[in-house]
Amino acid sequence: MSTVQLHDLRFEPFISEQELGLAIDSVAADLNKKYEGKRPLFIGVLNGAFFFAAELVKRITVECEITFVKVASYHGTASTGKVDQLIGLNERISGRHVVVLEDIVDTGNTIEHIMAVLADHHPASVSIAALLFKPDAYTKDIPIDHVAIRIPNAFVVGSGLDHDGLGRNLPGILRIVQ
Ligand code: 5GP
């Protein structure tokens, strides 16, 4: 695949679909072991996590449930550090083993907020699974338990991730051309 123009920015191929698939296989294998007999509740964080959630749960062999929530925290290419309310959290969380599915963890502001909201609902446990993680940008102490792929601190799109609404449909991950 060659470079792609999305609004004002150009992106180049970075991680292939195949590489993503293998990394998701590995996360799923870990989760299948960890949650045997626990009927985990997967909570995908929209919009970006739709791809990761779909790819992950089709590899999950233990009995499980999946739902989605929505937060709004990111505008353009820089995290504002502000997050809104969690929308759509209707399931009973109390006593459940919850796995939060994130497309990407950057500064950690979003995941910190989500963890705080979930804690108020008294789950039995909460872990985090992320398709992508930027360790160099991360500012929190909360462990990101399951990471498919760690990436350097660059703006990326594809596989659910967008630039101002465009690019979520692109296969694999593309990185901004500086
Ligand atoms: P955080 O709160 O961890 O700084 O950012 C989390 C959210 O910001 C992600 O769910 C995603 O929506 C957005 N985000 C962070 N880094 C990137 C990136 O490189 N590309 C895109 N498209 N979104 C990002």
Residues whose N, C-alpha, C, O or C-beta is under 5 A from the ligand:
A	BS01	5GP	G48 Y74 S79 I104 V105 D106 T107 G108 N109 T110 I111 A154 F155 V156 V157 L161 D162 H163
